[in-house]
Amino acid sequence: MHTRIHKEDNTYQYSQFDISFANLSNLKMHNRIHTGEKSYQCRYCDKSFSSSNILQNHTMHHTGEKPYQCSQCDKSFTRSNSLKMHTRIHTGEKPYQCSHCDKSFTDKSTLKSHTRIHTGEKPYQCSQCDKSFTKSNNLKSHTRIHTGEKLYKCSLCDKSFTEYSTLKSHTRIHTGEKPYQCSHCDRSFSQKSTLKSHIRIHTGEKPYQCSHCEQAFSDKRNHTHHIKKHQRQHSYTATEKQMDSKICDIYSLSDSKVKIKQIDSETSETESLSELKLEVKEEPIDMYE
């Protein structure tokens, strides 16, 4: 058990760790991380928490209360930190820089998730198959494939979806909304991924390289379609070779017949092949086998 030390500068410190706190209540709250104590129980569900502040924030999810209002748009939030992070969308501030590439982010958690692209780390493992994910939300969405659960129902048709983002994207089919505007021309799109693919027409970027030839593509679908052409061509070539082999067999068999006829004419014009006891075993050849 940690021993609390009251220091001369009126801060509280653990004896085993170099961590100090401004007041005793913060020290007690920190101590619950180690003990696992969660004495603050939610009255709406069975969850409990280590501090009253965390419980208060959680309760707002049940009540729908969002006291932190953005001054630049109509969005509001349950936590001040969420508002602070949201405000960076308006200011363009991205204080969290990736150490592996030139990308930067508005919040630390997004940077952490992004870093896993470079490290290859996928800490969220599916318990029902061998897939793993960089983000817990991705695992949660994936799990619904196994359970068949589709929580998000379209209000305009009978379709339902495993993810809210997919529902939101689908709804634009009904509304005709195209919020993603190209900065190079006047075209707009219903999905961000479509805009991203479109922008490559302007930039000339072609990230999808064919592994069979030197061609590259700006769009993944075009790349996939191109690869299938190679696969069909390879399949056709293999069939063609098989056909050629069988045609050779036919010519070889015909050549044998000619030789037999030559022998027959030299021996006697009236004698049959059966009398000479020359037999050619012919089997029907299926050219499309």
C-alpha positions in Angstrom: 0.0 0.0 0.0 1.3 3.5 -0.9 2.3 5.7 2.0 1.1 9.3 1.8 3.7 12.0 2.6 2.7 15.5 3.4 5.5 17.7 1.9 6.6 21.1 3.1 5.2 22.9 0.0 1.7 21.7 1.0 1.5 19.1 -1.7 0.7 15.4 -1.2 3.0 12.7 -2.6 3.1 8.9 -2.8 6.2 7.5 -1.2 6.8 4.9 -4.0 6.1 7.2 -6.9 7.2 10.7 -7.8 3.6 12.0 -8.2 2.4 15.0 -6.3 -1.1 16.5 -5.9 -2.3 19.9 -4.9 -4.8 18.7 -2.4 -5.7 15.5 -0.5 -8.9 14.9 -2.4 -7.0 14.6 -5.7 -4.6 12.2 -4.0 -7.5 10.1 -2.8 -9.1 10.0 -6.2 -5.7 9.0 -7.8 -5.4 6.2 -5.2 -8.6 4.6 -6.5 -6.8 3.9 -9.8 -4.6 1.5 -7.9 -7.3 0.1 -5.6 -10.0 -0.2 -8.2 -12.5 1.4 -5.9 -15.6 2.9 -7.6 -17.8 4.3 -4.9 -19.9 6.6 -7.1 -22.9 4.6 -8.5 -25.0 5.8 -11.5 -28.8 5.9 -10.6 -29.8 5.2 -14.2 -27.6 2.2 -15.0 -25.3 -0.3 -13.2 -22.1 1.6 -13.9 -20.0 3.0 -11.1 -17.1 5.5 -11.1 -14.0 6.5 -9.0 -15.0 10.2 -8.8 -18.1 12.3 -8.5 -17.0 14.4 -11.5 -16.8 11.4 -13.8 -20.2 10.2 -12.6 -21.7 13.7 -13.3 -20.4 13.6 -16.8 -21.7 10.1 -17.3 -25.2 11.1 -16.0 -25.5 13.7 -18.7 -25.6 10.9 -21.3 -28.8 9.7 -19.7 -30.4 13.1 -19.1 -29.3 14.5 -22.5 -27.9 17.6 -20.8 -25.1 19.4 -22.8 -24.1 22.5 -20.9 -21.0 23.3 -23.0 -22.1 25.2 -26.1 -19.9 26.1 -29.0 -19.8 29.8 -29.7 -19.3 29.3 -33.5 -21.9 26.7 -34.3 -25.0 25.1 -32.8 -23.2 22.0 -31.3 -23.0 21.5 -27.5 -21.2 18.9 -25.3 -21.4 17.2 -22.0 -17.8 17.9 -21.2 -15.6 21.0 -21.4 -12.7 19.0 -22.9 -15.0 17.8 -25.7 -15.9 21.5 -26.4 -12.3 22.5 -26.4 -11.4 19.7 -28.8 -14.3 20.6 -31.1 -13.3 24.3 -31.2 -10.1 23.3 -33.0 -12.3 22.3 -36.0 -13.1 26.0 -36.3 -9.7 27.4 -35.5 -7.8 24.7 -37.5 -5.5 24.1 -34.6 -3.8 20.7 -34.6 -1.3 20.5 -31.7 -0.7 16.8 -31.8 2.0 16.0 -34.4 2.8 12.5 -35.7 6.5 11.6 -35.2 6.4 9.2 -38.2 4.8 11.5 -40.9 3.7 15.1 -41.4 0.1 14.6 -40.2 -1.2 16.4 -37.1 -4.4 16.1 -35.2 -6.8 18.0 -32.9 -6.7 15.5 -30.1 -4.3 13.1 -28.5 -6.5 10.0 -28.9 -6.8 10.4 -32.7 -3.0 10.8 -32.9 -2.6 7.6 -30.8 -4.9 5.7 -33.2 -3.1 7.1 -36.2 0.3 6.1 -34.9 -0.8 2.4 -35.0 -0.9 2.7 -38.9 2.8 3.2 -38.7 3.6 0.7 -36.0 1.1 -2.0 -37.2 -0.2 -2.4 -33.7 -3.8 -3.7 -33.5 -4.6 -4.2 -29.8 -8.3 -4.8 -30.2 -8.8 -8.5 -31.0 -12.1 -10.1 -32.1 -13.1 -13.0 -29.8 -15.0 -14.8 -32.6 -12.4 -14.6 -35.5 -8.8 -13.8 -36.1 -9.3 -10.1 -37.0 -7.8 -7.3 -34.9 -8.2 -3.6 -35.1 -6.4 -0.3 -34.3 -9.5 1.2 -32.6 -12.0 -0.1 -30.2 -14.9 1.4 -32.2 -13.9 -0.6 -35.2 -13.9 -3.8 -33.2 -17.3 -2.9 -31.8 -18.7 -2.4 -35.3 -17.0 -5.5 -36.6 -18.5 -7.7 -33.8 -22.0 -6.8 -35.2 -21.1 -8.8 -38.3 -21.0 -11.9 -36.1 -24.1 -11.0 -34.0 -26.1 -9.7 -37.0 -27.1 -6.7 -34.9 -28.1 -3.6 -36.9 -28.9 -0.9 -34.5 -29.2 2.0 -36.9 -32.5 2.0 -38.8 -33.2 4.4 -41.7 -36.4 6.4 -41.1 -37.0 6.8 -44.8 -36.8 3.1 -45.9 -36.6 -0.3 -44.4 -32.8 -0.6 -44.4 -30.8 -0.9 -41.2 -27.0 -0.7 -40.6 -24.4 -1.8 -38.1 -22.8 1.7 -37.9 -24.2 5.1 -37.5 -21.8 6.6 -40.0 -23.1 4.1 -42.7 -26.7 5.1 -41.9 -25.8 8.8 -42.1 -24.1 8.2 -45.5 -27.1 6.2 -46.7 -29.6 8.9 -45.7 -28.0 11.3 -48.2 -29.4 9.0 -51.0 -32.9 10.1 -49.8 -32.1 13.7 -49.0 -29.8 14.4 -52.0 -27.4 16.1 -49.6 -23.8 16.5 -50.8 -21.8 18.1 -48.1 -18.3 17.4 -49.4 -17.3 20.1 -51.8 -14.3 19.9 -54.1 -11.9 22.9 -53.7 -10.7 22.6 -57.3 -14.1 22.6 -59.1 -17.8 23.1 -58.4 -18.6 19.4 -57.9 -19.8 18.1 -54.5 -20.3 14.6 -53.1 -22.4 12.7 -50.6 -19.4 10.8 -49.2 -15.9 11.9 -48.1 -14.2 8.9 -49.7 -15.7 9.8 -53.1 -14.5 13.4 -52.8 -11.0 12.1 -51.9 -11.0 9.9 -55.0 -12.2 12.8 -57.1 -9.5 15.2 -55.9 -6.9 12.8 -57.4 -8.2 13.8 -60.9 -6.9 17.3 -60.1 -3.7 16.4 -58.3 -2.8 13.5 -60.7 -2.1 11.2 -57.7 -2.4 7.5 -58.5 -1.7 5.5 -55.3 -3.1 2.2 -56.6 -0.3 0.4 -58.5 -0.9 -2.8 -60.5 1.3 -5.7 -59.4 1.2 -7.2 -63.0 2.2 -4.2 -65.1 3.2 -0.6 -64.8 -0.2 1.0 -64.7 -1.4 2.9 -61.7 -4.9 4.3 -60.8 -6.4 7.1 -58.8 -9.5 5.1 -57.9 -9.5 1.7 -56.1 -12.5 0.4 -58.1 -10.7 1.0 -61.4 -7.6 -0.7 -60.0 -9.7 -3.8 -58.9 -11.4 -3.9 -62.4 -8.0 -3.7 -64.1 -6.5 -6.6 -61.9 -9.5 -8.8 -62.9 -8.6 -8.2 -66.6 -5.1 -9.7 -65.9 -6.7 -12.6 -64.1 -9.1 -13.3 -67.0 -6.2 -13.0 -69.5 -4.1 -15.5 -67.4 -7.1 -17.9 -67.3 -7.6 -17.6 -71.1 -3.9 -18.2 -71.8 -4.0 -21.4 -69.7 -7.1 -22.7 -71.5 -5.5 -21.8 -74.9 -2.4 -23.8 -74.0 -4.6 -26.8 -73.1 -6.4 -26.5 -76.4 -3.2 -26.3 -78.4 -2.0 -29.5 -76.6 -5.1 -31.4 -77.5 -5.0 -30.2 -81.2 -1.4 -31.6 -81.4 -2.8 -34.9 -80.1 -5.4 -34.9 -82.9 -2.8 -34.2 -85.6 -0.5 -36.9 -84.1 -3.4 -39.4 -84.3 -4.2 -38.4 -87.9 -0.5 -38.9 -88.8 -0.7 -42.4 -87.4 -3.6 -43.2 -89.7 -1.7 -42.0 -92.8 1.3 -44.2 -91.9 -1.1 -47.2 -91.5 -2.6 -46.5 -94.9 0.9 -46.4 -96.5 1.7 -49.8 -95.0 -1.6 -51.1 -96.2 -1.0 -50.1 -99.8 2.5 -51.7 -99.9 1.2 -55.0 -98.6 -2.0 -55.5 -100.5 -4.8 -53.3 -101.8 -7.4 -55.8 -100.8 -6.3 -56.6 -97.3 -7.8 -54.7 -94.5 -6.1 -53.3 -91.5 -7.7 -56.0 -89.3 -6.1 -58.7 -91.4 -2.7 -57.2 -90.8 -3.6 -57.0 -87.1 -2.7 -53.4 -87.0 -4.8 -51.6 -84.4 -5.0 -48.0 -83.6 -6.8 -47.3 -80.4 -8.7 -44.0 -80.8 -10.3 -42.3 -77.8 -12.7 -39.4 -78.4 -10.9 -36.1 -77.5 -13.0 -33.4 -75.9 -11.5 -30.1 -77.0 -13.4 -28.2 -74.3 -12.6 -30.6 -71.4 
